[in-house]
Amino acid sequence: MCAEVLSQGGVSAGDRSQVQMHVLVINNYLDANEPPSSEARLSRMHFHDNQRKVDYVLAYHYRKRGAHLGHGSPGHSLAVISNGETGKERHGGGPGDVELGPLDALEEERREQRDEFEHNLMAAGLELEKDLESKSQGSVFVRIHAPWQVLAREAEFLKIKVPTKKMYEIKAGGSIAKKFSAILQTLSSPLQPRVPEHSNNRMKNLSYPFSREKMYLYNIQEKDTFFDNATRSRIVHEILKRTACSRANNTMGINSLIANNIYEAAYPLHDGEYDSPGDDMNDRKLLYQEWARYGVFYKFQPIDLIRKYFGEKIGLYFAWLGLYTSFLIPSSVIGVIVFLYGCATIEEDIPSKEMCDHQNAFTMCPLCDKSCDYWNLSSACGTARASHLFDNPATVFFSIFMALWATMFLENWKRLQMRLGYFWDLTGIEEEEERSQEHSRPEYETKVREKLLKESGKSAVQKLEANSPEDDEDDEDKLTWKDRFPGYLMNFASILFMIALTFSIVFGVIVYRITTAAALSLNKATRSNVRVTVTATAVIINLVVILILDEIYGAVAKWLTKIEVPKTEQTFEERLILKAFLLKFVNAYSPIFYVAFFKGRFVGRPGSYVYVFDGYRMEECAPGGCLMELCIQLSIIMLGKQLIQNNIFEIGVPKLKKLFRKLKDETEPGESDPDHSKRPEQWDLDHSLEPYTGLTPEYMEMIIQFGFVTLFVASFPLAPVFALLNNVIEVRLDAKKFVTELRRPDAVRTKDIGIWFDILSGIGKFSVIINAFVIAVTSDFIPRLVYQYSYSHNGTLHGFVNHTLSFFNVSQLKEGTQPENSQFDQEVQFCRFKDYREPPWAPNPYEFSKQYWSVLSARLAFVIIFQNLVMFLSVLVDWMIPDIPTDISDQIKKEKSLLVDFFLKEEHEKVKLADEPTQRSQGGGDRSRRSRAASSAPSGRSQPGSIASSGSQHTNV
């Protein structure tokens, strides 16, 4: 390496000039006259001088025009960059130069833009170390180090809270709370991860925004370690985001340069390897051992360490996911109890016993025209018994419980969020402060530049130079609603089209079910299993379509958000989330909504059926009702999404991408690297990882699951159980992905989970309405209540099945729809069908009966009562549980008081120290004046004068 060449003592002048062509030294922090140490590298996280820590890395791919430089040793691979004092141009003109082609000109332009950007970074105080472009093409890494002066300046500008010297004890509640907390801590000790605590749980440092004028407040023992790695990389990233490049049309920030392919990537380094042999421990390795392995699935998450390593935004996500998973435990237990209650009472269910009784001999009307025969209701005994497992009185209780569960979960999350905000010093973050850290997106800058170019005769660069960046920041958005109107119109039309596409696919599956059922009914061999075959295949088709459209809708939502041209990343993320959630919500739940609320409602009646196309009757529910089919649909879609998305999309796809990237690097043409056999550097290892793209996919997956757990829980009480099993794996899967498969994300400081909380709250309120309608419309709960208390002779459900079946005179069947070659045992005069209609002998045959209107009014009344009752209980729970825990509220007040006292004390000490030299100098002046007076007086005048004189002489010495 270059460092090794420079460290050799006997290098001739000619050799030095040759080396200088390969080593560009533009600063004196690694002085050419004082070469770097040739000792072995102590750390893969530092510059080659083993002193400066790498806080950030920029990577880009280059290609040289013509042949690569053949001078010197190929091992000369280090260029140190700083202030521009020495060094020759690497691409200077020479006899070997050739005329620039289009690609060469583009590469030269990019090189100039990179050089200017890097010099601007150095002007901001950053220190850079850069690989030498020694091959004809390849990747170059620019390592960035932030010295203390830059860290202090930026920490003050960003108002980063840091711990002061003052510590105080966090007092728990009363004695009972202390004992209860101690017992819980003892019982849960085997479940705690073995990570060192950053601070005592009972002690906390007072925190205050960093200020260079108040350095005496902070406990700064070592400047290199005062700011942790995540904070250092955050500071560097803020500088990168606001550094301009005039050669790139005055582009602002590293994101714009990456978007324009000037740089390939920018990322902070991981804290070393997670699977390195030996006892050396770093935070990444500790997280892998105690958090990111499936073997520790039973342990709590080290949330504080996650926050320290990845930042507050990712820390809050895993805290939310952990709370959600723990809240699924009680709901799973209650769900299992409700299911077991259905199993235990299946033999006591009177309606299913009546359906299974062969003596009743309810002769049902044919299920299809011509090919279907009359049939006995007792043949649907299995479906009726299975429906009772999920359609029983306990389901209503469970629906109310889950509505309150959702409210309690959100309230507890608000409390946990406040608690974490207190311990993580997030309580002082204001929205204005967060907005001040937002920078314009590259696409927005490009759009503004195009607008300025269109409106003026000047070039875009001249226009931007006339309006300095400082002026632009004070102006409002340059893009008005008129500029964005085409994007808004395209968004509106595209979203309507996507929703219509989803409904069309659902309708297509309905047509498939109808036509397949009709086709299978023609064959005697398949006629008995028509319903099972059609239901199973249709659900699988729905699942496959949902998974495919999920990926398509995610890409479409991103494209639609881009053409809106939001100004900041936060606005972009919020709009993307709303679009993606809307499309994926409609995609995931539209088949379920159809089965729950539409299937079997528009069938008609015998003699007057509703037909789709020509000759295909609308499908109707099974004899036991549609709730069982709704349960099957919900369970298969929910489990299929979780299993396939987790195993294929979250595990398989990243591994395939990594393999493809590795093969691409191996097959890339270029000279062999002599250092390739050596241990790779940390920035090389991190560059081969998958780039971090945000938390939206992780949140979206959990939000859709939250909908499955809450929206239709009345039809599938076991949904929380399967969600719990999935999330136990999901936590470790996400953890492993963040620790081992992704580049380290930039630490983002935020005080909440943002728009996701509003979506969760909306789903929780919507679930109350959905479950009310599922119980009232889809299940038989309301018809049974109406019969039992209004029509039953003995107050029981005996006779309920007969009450729900209407009569039809088979002689009134339309010509050509009667069963052909009926094999039924007896001659049929009347057949039965499930509906509340007048009998053929009534004055108004086949009209809706009085019972129909009674049941309908009872259903509507139940929806109103259920919705208002549950909403009232939810508001009551919300009111009873304060958003801010009492102890945290008290501690925040106490911390403010202690901070004032601490400030006054430190200021008093500062003034006292400043006054001491003044008093000392004043005292010395008085003594010297007395000394001069004593020396001019007669020797016998006064003895004290001579004492003062001798003391003054001693002070002078």
Buried (B, 14 or more C-beta within 10 A) or exposed (E): BBBBBBBEEEBEEEEEEBBBBBBBBBBBBBBBEEBBBEEEBEEBBBBBBEBBBBBBBBBBBBBBBEEBBEEBBBBBBBBBBBEEEBBEEBBEEEEEEEEEEEEBEEBBBBBBBBBBBBBBBBEBBBBBBBBBBBBBBBBBBBBBBBBEEBBBBBBBBBBBBBBBEBBBEBEBEEEEEEEEEEEEEEEEEEEEBEBEEEEEEEEBBBBBBBBEEBEEBBEBEEEEEBBBBBBBBBBBBBBBBBBBBBBBBBBBBBBBBBBBEBBBBBBBBBBBBBEEEEEEEBBBBBBBBBBBBEEBEEBBBBBBBBBBBBBBBBBBBBBBBBBBBBBBEEBBEBBBEBBEBBEEBBEEBBBBBBBBBEEBEBBBBBBBBBBBBBBBBBBBBEBBBBBBBBBBBBBBEBBBBBBBBBBBBBBBBBBBBBBBBBBBBBBEBEEEEBEEBEBBBBBBBBBBBEBBBEEEEEEBBEBBEEEEEEEBEEEEBBBEEEBBEEBEEBBEEBBEEBBEBBEEBBEEBBEBBBBBBBEBBEEEEEBEEBBEBBBEBBBEBBBEBBBEBBEEBBEBBBEBBBBBBBBBBBBBBBBBBBBBBBBBBBBBBBBBBBBBBEBBEEBBBBBEBEEBEEEBBBBBBBBBBBBBBBBBBBBBBBBBBBEBBBEEBBBEEBEEEBEEBEEEEEEEEEEEBEEEEEEBBBBBBBBEBBEBEEBBBBBBBBBBBBBBBBBBBBBBBBBBBBBBBBBBBBBBBBBBBBBBBBBBBBBBBBBBBBBBBEBBEEBBBBBBBBBBBBBBBBBBBBBBBBBBEEEBEEEEBBBBBEBBBBBBBBEEBEEEBEBEEBEBEEEBEBBBBBBBBBEBEEEEBBEBBEBBEBBBEBBEEBBEEBBEBBBEBBEEBBEEBBEBBEBBBBBBEEBEEBBEEBBEEBEEEEEEEEEEEEEEEEEEEEBBEBBEEBEEEEEEEEEEBBEBBEEBEEEEE
